Amino acid sequence: MGFDANEVINGKYGFLYDEDGRQLSTTQEFEAVVDLNKEEIEMAGEFMSGHKVMGGSGSGSVTYLKLTSALVKKISEEPTAKFNYLGKLDDPTAKGKEAVLYKRLSFDQIPLQNYSLGDLVEVELDFTFEDFEYKDSIDE
């Protein structure tokens, strides 16, 4: 059996909220991943190695259209600060919404200025996070 094409989530309904609950309304791209740290395990009598998850690390990036200097200035004034950001997918034609809280998120650089004549100015920020929690998930 196939699926209803309308239920595929449209990225236009992706939202990002800062620690104060304000939407970063000019967000163009957002990505967050957990890389799993694995140890390889040799097993007697087995050709292939096994793998054991020993931990993980969270990282990602956000790209947004620049309207103000507020976020970059905030990072520059307290570069060791950690935040809780909420990523949300809420397409009205999908089967539900998904929301993930990224805990103790910190940014990796302070991008002061970057532009090209004739192009919209975008800011790209890489980050790491120390924990996450599903607030909503789309389940079958």
NUTORDREN-511986 format. One line per field, with one value per atom (N, C-alpha, C): x, y, z; atom name; residue in one letter. Coordinates in Angstrom, 2 decimals. Each point is the difference from the previous one (the first is absolute). Layout:
<nodes>
X	c(X; ...)
Y	c(Y; ...)
Z	c(Z; ...)
romar	c(CA; ...)
roro	c(a; ...)
</nodes>
This chain:
<nodes>
X	c(0.84; -0.84; 0.89; -0.39; 0.76; -0.29; 0.29; -0.23; -0.62; -0.61; -0.60; 1.11; 0.23; 1.08; -0.16; -1.22; -0.21; 0.56; 0.23; 0.51; 1.52; 0.68; 1.45; 0.22; 0.88; 0.18; 0.72; -0.57; 0.53; 0.88; 1.24; 0.94; -0.45; -0.95; -0.51; -0.69; -0.31; -0.65; 0.98; 1.28; 1.03; 0.23; 0.07; 0.13; 1.10; 0.66; 1.03; -0.28; 0.06; -0.29; 1.20; 0.31; 1.12; -0.42; 0.92; -0.24; -1.11; -0.36; -1.09; -1.32; -0.03; -1.22; -0.26; 0.96; -0.16; 0.38; -0.85; 0.29; 1.10; 0.98; 1.01; -0.63; -0.77; -0.91; 0.68; 1.25; 0.68; 0.85; -0.20; 0.76; -0.26; 1.08; -0.07; 0.33; 0.92; 0.41; 0.34; -0.35; 0.33; 0.29; 1.05; 0.36; 0.59; -0.42; 0.59; 0.13; 1.14; 0.25; 0.71; -0.16; 0.78; 0.89; 1.31; 0.96; 0.26; -0.13; 0.20; 1.47; 0.56; 1.37; -0.04; 0.67; -0.05; 1.40; 0.05; 1.22; -0.19; 1.03; -0.04; 0.36; -0.74; 0.21; 0.25; 1.18; 0.32; -0.67; -0.62; -0.69; 0.55; 0.31; 0.54; -0.98; 0.54; -0.80; -0.86; 0.06; -0.81; 0.92; -0.36; 0.77; -0.13; -1.21; -0.28; 0.16; 0.44; 0.13; -1.35; -0.16; -1.18; 0.30; -1.01; 0.17; -0.85; 0.56; -0.73; -0.02; -1.21; -0.14; 0.50; 0.95; 0.61; -0.43; -0.66; -0.43; -0.36; -0.16; -0.35; 0.35; -0.06; 0.21; -0.95; -0.58; -0.98; 0.61; -0.35; 0.48; -1.01; 0.18; -0.90; 0.37; -0.92; 0.21; -1.35; 0.02; -1.17; 0.46; -0.79; 0.26; -1.23; 0.22; -1.14; 0.35; -1.05; 0.18; 0.25; 0.98; 0.39; -0.92; -0.69; -0.79; 0.65; 0.59; 0.66; 1.30; 0.74; 1.23; -0.23; -1.24; -0.32; 0.60; -0.20; 0.49; 1.51; 0.63; 1.47; 0.59; -0.61; 0.46; -0.14; -1.11; -0.23; 1.09; 0.34; 1.05; 1.34; 0.28; 1.30; 0.15; -1.11; 0.06; 0.15; -0.43; 0.14; 0.21; 1.22; 0.25; -0.13; 0.03; -0.12; -1.43; -0.93; -1.41; -0.57; -0.93; -0.71; -1.48; -0.69; -1.40; -0.82; -1.30; -0.94; -0.80; 0.12; -0.73; -0.99; -1.12; -1.04; -0.15; 0.19; -0.25; -1.35; -0.76; -1.36; -0.32; -0.68; -0.57; -1.50; -0.77; -1.44; -0.78; 0.13; -0.71; -1.46; -0.95; -1.41; -0.56; 0.65; -0.51; 0.69; 0.98; 0.71; -0.84; 0.48; -0.71; 0.12; 0.79; 0.20; 1.14; 0.46; 1.13; 1.13; 1.20; 1.18; 0.69; 0.41; 0.73; 1.10; 1.21; 1.15; 0.65; 0.21; 0.69; 1.47; 0.85; 1.45; 0.53; 0.57; 0.40; 1.49; 0.31; 1.39; 0.72; -0.66; 0.53; 0.98; 1.16; 0.97; 0.54; 0.29; 0.43; 1.51; 0.46; 1.41; 0.83; -0.64; 0.77; -0.84; 0.65; -0.67; 0.18; -0.97; 0.13; -0.33; 1.01; -0.22; -0.66; 0.56; -0.61; 0.38; -0.95; 0.22; -1.06; 0.42; -0.97; 0.61; -0.90; 0.38; -0.93; 0.56; -0.81; -1.11; -1.20; -1.15; -0.69; 0.54; -0.61; -0.58; -1.02; -0.52; 1.06; 0.08; 0.99; -0.58; 0.72; -0.37; 1.08; -0.43; 0.92; -0.10; 1.14; 0.02; 0.74; -0.64; 0.58; 0.03; 1.19; 0.14; -0.11; -0.51; -0.16; 0.17; 0.15; -0.06; -1.08; -0.52; -0.96; 0.31; -0.40; 0.37; -1.12; -1.22; -1.12; -1.17; -0.98; -1.20; -1.18; -1.19; -1.22; -1.11; -0.64; -1.17; -1.16; -0.56; -1.19; -1.26; 0.12; -1.06; 0.68; -0.67; 0.54; -1.16; 0.31; -1.00; 0.16; -0.96; 0.05; -1.06; 0.27; -0.98; -1.20)
Y	c(-1.18; 1.18; 1.24; 1.01; 1.23; 0.94; 1.23; 1.02; 1.22; 0.85; 1.23; 1.05; 0.49; 0.96; 1.26; 0.37; 1.18; -0.17; -1.24; -0.25; 0.14; 0.14; 0.24; 1.42; 0.15; 1.29; 0.99; 1.19; 1.10; 0.87; 0.22; 0.80; 1.43; 0.50; 1.36; 0.11; -1.15; -0.01; -0.41; 0.30; -0.22; 1.30; -0.10; 1.18; -0.23; 1.09; -0.06; 1.10; -0.37; 0.93; 0.08; 1.22; 0.18; -0.30; 0.22; -0.33; 0.83; 1.11; 0.83; -0.28; -1.02; -0.36; 0.85; 0.84; 0.84; -0.81; 0.07; -0.69; 0.73; -0.74; 0.55; -0.07; 1.03; -0.05; 0.00; 0.38; 0.01; -1.25; -1.03; -1.24; -0.60; -0.29; -0.59; -1.49; -0.39; -1.40; -0.28; -1.21; -0.44; -1.49; -0.41; -1.41; -0.30; -1.10; -0.46; -1.51; -0.52; -1.45; -0.43; -1.27; -0.62; -1.03; 0.21; -0.98; -1.00; -1.27; -1.05; -0.40; -0.02; -0.46; -1.51; -0.75; -1.46; -0.58; -1.09; -0.79; -1.26; -0.33; -1.21; -1.18; -1.08; -1.19; -1.20; -0.61; -1.22; -1.16; -0.90; -1.13; -1.29; -0.96; -1.29; -0.69; -0.47; -0.75; 0.86; 1.30; 0.90; 0.75; 0.04; 0.74; 1.51; 0.44; 1.43; 0.39; 1.25; 0.53; 0.46; -0.09; 0.58; 1.44; 0.72; 1.39; 0.28; 0.67; 0.36; 1.52; 0.55; 1.44; 0.34; 0.92; 0.40; 1.39; 0.73; 1.36; 0.72; 1.30; 0.77; 1.46; 0.74; 1.44; 0.68; 1.10; 0.72; 1.22; 0.21; 1.18; 0.38; 1.19; 0.43; 1.36; 0.55; 1.34; 0.64; 1.32; 0.79; 1.10; 0.22; 1.09; 0.88; 1.30; 0.92; 1.27; 0.68; 1.28; 1.06; 0.84; 0.99; 1.22; 0.24; 1.22; 0.92; -0.63; 0.75; -0.70; 0.65; -0.58; -0.67; -0.10; -0.39; -1.34; -1.05; -1.32; -0.06; 0.49; -0.03; 0.86; 1.15; 0.86; -0.72; -0.70; -0.75; -1.06; -0.72; -1.01; 0.65; 1.15; 0.66; 0.52; 0.39; 0.54; -1.10; -1.21; -1.12; -1.29; -0.19; -1.13; -1.37; -0.08; -1.30; -0.30; 0.86; -0.20; -1.25; -0.63; -1.16; 0.30; -0.45; 0.33; -1.26; 0.13; -1.05; 0.52; -0.65; 0.39; -1.11; 0.40; -0.95; 0.01; -1.16; -0.17; -0.67; 0.48; -0.50; -0.17; -1.10; -0.23; -0.12; 0.90; 0.06; 0.28; -0.92; 0.10; -0.39; 0.87; -0.30; -1.20; -0.44; -1.16; -1.30; 0.07; -1.19; -0.73; -1.17; -0.82; 0.54; 1.00; 0.57; 0.98; 0.39; 0.92; -0.64; 0.49; -0.48; 1.20; -0.14; 1.07; -0.63; 0.54; -0.50; 1.17; -0.15; 1.00; -0.37; 0.92; -0.20; 0.70; -0.78; 0.52; 0.31; 1.07; 0.45; 0.13; 0.71; 0.28; 1.16; -0.15; 1.09; 0.14; 1.23; 0.30; -0.13; -0.35; -0.32; 1.17; 1.07; 1.14; 1.26; 1.14; 1.30; 0.62; -0.19; 0.51; 1.50; 0.83; 1.44; 0.58; -0.22; 0.50; -0.92; -0.13; -0.80; 0.43; 0.48; 0.40; -0.06; -0.06; 0.08; 1.01; 0.90; 1.01; -0.66; 0.52; -0.51; -1.20; -0.55; -1.17; 0.39; -0.75; 0.17; -0.44; 0.66; -0.37; -1.09; -1.12; -1.11; -0.19; -0.50; -0.34; -1.50; -0.67; -1.43; -0.22; -0.70; -0.29; -1.50; -0.52; -1.39; -0.04; -1.11; -0.12; -1.44; -0.16; -1.30; 0.06; -1.15; -0.06; -1.24; 0.05; -1.05; -0.98; 0.33; -0.90; 0.43; -0.84; 0.35; -0.77; 0.51; -0.65; 0.22; -1.09; 0.12; 0.58; 1.11; 0.58; -0.49; -0.21; -0.59; -0.88; -1.07; -0.86; -0.50; -0.29; -0.51; -1.52; -0.67; -1.45; -0.61; -1.18; -0.73; -0.35)
Z	c(0.00; 0.00; 0.00; -0.74; -0.10; 1.17; -0.21; 1.02; -0.66; 0.80; -0.49; -0.13; -1.19; -0.24; 0.85; 0.35; 0.85; 1.40; 0.41; 1.35; 0.10; -1.14; 0.02; 0.52; 0.96; 0.67; -0.90; -0.09; -0.79; 0.91; -0.40; 0.79; 0.24; -0.78; 0.23; 1.35; 0.59; 1.32; 1.09; -0.23; 1.00; 0.76; 1.32; 0.84; 1.03; 0.39; 1.03; 1.01; 1.28; 1.09; 0.93; 0.46; 0.92; 1.43; 0.94; 1.41; 0.63; -0.62; 0.52; -0.72; -0.85; -0.72; -1.23; -0.38; -1.20; -1.24; -1.00; -1.26; -0.75; -0.49; -0.90; -1.39; -0.32; -1.15; -1.36; -0.06; -1.31; -0.22; 0.83; -0.16; -1.37; -0.72; -1.33; 0.02; 0.87; 0.12; 1.45; 0.43; 1.35; -0.06; 0.68; 0.07; 1.36; 0.60; 1.25; -0.08; 0.42; -0.04; 1.27; 0.32; 1.07; -0.67; 0.10; -0.50; 1.11; -0.32; 0.99; 0.03; 1.19; 0.20; 0.22; -0.87; 0.07; 0.17; 0.70; 0.13; -0.86; -0.75; -0.80; 0.89; -0.16; 0.83; -0.91; 0.16; -0.72; 0.73; -0.79; 0.60; -0.59; 0.86; -0.43; -0.95; -1.10; -0.95; -0.92; 0.13; -0.84; -0.96; -1.27; -0.98; 0.21; 0.25; 0.17; 1.47; 0.22; 1.35; 0.51; 1.29; 0.64; 0.39; 0.43; 0.42; 1.21; 0.98; 1.21; 0.10; 0.19; 0.19; 1.40; 0.07; 1.27; 0.46; -0.88; 0.32; -1.28; 0.10; -1.17; 0.18; -1.09; 0.07; -0.98; 0.44; -0.81; -0.65; -1.26; -0.71; -1.07; -0.55; -1.05; -0.53; -0.80; -0.55; -0.27; 0.02; -0.35; -0.95; -1.04; -0.95; 0.00; 0.17; 0.01; -0.76; -0.49; -0.66; 1.06; -0.24; 1.00; -0.05; 1.11; 0.19; 1.02; 1.02; 1.08; 0.38; 0.88; 0.53; 1.35; 0.44; 1.38; 0.43; -0.78; 0.43; 0.00; -1.04; -0.06; 1.12; 0.27; 1.09; 1.34; 0.19; 1.24; 0.19; -1.08; 0.08; 0.30; -0.62; 0.21; 1.42; 0.61; 1.37; 1.05; -0.32; 0.93; -0.79; -0.54; -0.89; 0.66; 1.31; 0.68; 0.42; -0.33; 0.39; -0.67; 0.71; -0.54; 0.02; -1.05; -0.20; -0.23; 0.12; -0.38; -1.19; -1.14; -1.21; -0.34; -0.60; -0.39; -1.51; -0.63; -1.43; -0.17; -0.97; -0.17; -1.49; -0.33; -1.31; 0.20; -0.62; 0.26; -1.29; -0.96; -1.26; 0.23; -0.34; 0.28; -0.77; -1.08; -0.74; 0.42; 0.90; 0.46; 1.05; 0.42; 0.99; 1.41; 0.21; 1.33; -0.03; 1.17; 0.07; 0.79; -0.26; 0.68; 0.63; 1.25; 0.68; 0.84; -0.13; 0.76; 0.72; 1.30; 0.81; 0.05; -0.44; 0.03; 1.23; 0.92; 1.31; 0.05; 0.69; 0.19; -1.34; -0.91; -1.33; 0.09; -0.63; -0.05; -1.42; -0.36; -1.37; -0.13; -1.21; -0.24; -0.49; -0.47; -0.50; 0.13; -0.27; 0.03; -1.39; -0.90; -1.38; -0.05; 0.03; 0.09; -1.24; -1.17; -1.24; -1.15; -0.93; -1.19; -1.01; -1.16; -1.01; -1.39; -1.00; -1.41; -0.64; -0.80; -0.67; -0.81; 0.14; -0.75; 0.63; 1.10; 0.64; 1.35; 0.41; 1.35; 1.00; 1.14; 1.01; 0.89; 0.04; 0.87; 1.05; 1.15; 1.08; 0.22; 0.02; 0.29; 1.30; 0.91; 1.31; 0.23; 0.27; 0.42; 1.52; 0.52; 1.44; 0.45; 1.30; 0.64; 1.07; 0.38; 1.09; 0.83; 1.26; 0.94; 0.31; -0.39; 0.26; -0.89; -0.13; -0.75; 0.56; -0.30; 0.47; -1.03; -0.39; -0.88; 0.82; -0.48; 0.62; -0.73; -1.30; -0.82; -1.03; -0.39; -1.06; -0.85; -1.25; -0.93; -0.02; 0.56; 0.09; -0.91; -0.48; -0.84; 0.82)
romar	c(N; CA; C; N; CA; C; N; CA; C; N; CA; C; N; CA; C; N; CA; C; N; CA; C; N; CA; C; N; CA; C; N; CA; C; N; CA; C; N; CA; C; N; CA; C; N; CA; C; N; CA; C; N; CA; C; N; CA; C; N; CA; C; N; CA; C; N; CA; C; N; CA; C; N; CA; C; N; CA; C; N; CA; C; N; CA; C; N; CA; C; N; CA; C; N; CA; C; N; CA; C; N; CA; C; N; CA; C; N; CA; C; N; CA; C; N; CA; C; N; CA; C; N; CA; C; N; CA; C; N; CA; C; N; CA; C; N; CA; C; N; CA; C; N; CA; C; N; CA; C; N; CA; C; N; CA; C; N; CA; C; N; CA; C; N; CA; C; N; CA; C; N; CA; C; N; CA; C; N; CA; C; N; CA; C; N; CA; C; N; CA; C; N; CA; C; N; CA; C; N; CA; C; N; CA; C; N; CA; C; N; CA; C; N; CA; C; N; CA; C; N; CA; C; N; CA; C; N; CA; C; N; CA; C; N; CA; C; N; CA; C; N; CA; C; N; CA; C; N; CA; C; N; CA; C; N; CA; C; N; CA; C; N; CA; C; N; CA; C; N; CA; C; N; CA; C; N; CA; C; N; CA; C; N; CA; C; N; CA; C; N; CA; C; N; CA; C; N; CA; C; N; CA; C; N; CA; C; N; CA; C; N; CA; C; N; CA; C; N; CA; C; N; CA; C; N; CA; C; N; CA; C; N; CA; C; N; CA; C; N; CA; C; N; CA; C; N; CA; C; N; CA; C; N; CA; C; N; CA; C; N; CA; C; N; CA; C; N; CA; C; N; CA; C; N; CA; C; N; CA; C; N; CA; C; N; CA; C; N; CA; C; N; CA; C; N; CA; C; N; CA; C; N; CA; C; N; CA; C; N; CA; C; N; CA; C; N; CA; C; N; CA; C; N; CA; C; N; CA; C; N; CA; C; N; CA; C; N; CA; C; N; CA; C; N; CA; C; N; CA; C; N; CA; C; N; CA; C; N; CA; C; N; CA; C; N; CA; C; N; CA; C; N; CA; C; N; CA; C; N; CA; C; N; CA; C; N; CA; C)
roro	c(m; m; m; g; g; g; f; f; f; d; d; d; a; a; a; n; n; n; e; e; e; v; v; v; i; i; i; n; n; n; g; g; g; k; k; k; y; y; y; g; g; g; f; f; f; l; l; l; y; y; y; d; d; d; e; e; e; d; d; d; g; g; g; r; r; r; q; q; q; l; l; l; s; s; s; t; t; t; t; t; t; q; q; q; e; e; e; f; f; f; e; e; e; a; a; a; v; v; v; v; v; v; d; d; d; l; l; l; n; n; n; k; k; k; e; e; e; e; e; e; i; i; i; e; e; e; m; m; m; a; a; a; g; g; g; e; e; e; f; f; f; m; m; m; s; s; s; g; g; g; h; h; h; k; k; k; v; v; v; m; m; m; g; g; g; g; g; g; s; s; s; g; g; g; s; s; s; g; g; g; s; s; s; v; v; v; t; t; t; y; y; y; l; l; l; k; k; k; l; l; l; t; t; t; s; s; s; a; a; a; l; l; l; v; v; v; k; k; k; k; k; k; i; i; i; s; s; s; e; e; e; e; e; e; p; p; p; t; t; t; a; a; a; k; k; k; f; f; f; n; n; n; y; y; y; l; l; l; g; g; g; k; k; k; l; l; l; d; d; d; d; d; d; p; p; p; t; t; t; a; a; a; k; k; k; g; g; g; k; k; k; e; e; e; a; a; a; v; v; v; l; l; l; y; y; y; k; k; k; r; r; r; l; l; l; s; s; s; f; f; f; d; d; d; q; q; q; i; i; i; p; p; p; l; l; l; q; q; q; n; n; n; y; y; y; s; s; s; l; l; l; g; g; g; d; d; d; l; l; l; v; v; v; e; e; e; v; v; v; e; e; e; l; l; l; d; d; d; f; f; f; t; t; t; f; f; f; e; e; e; d; d; d; f; f; f; e; e; e; y; y; y; k; k; k; d; d; d; s; s; s; i; i; i; d; d; d; e; e; e)
</nodes>
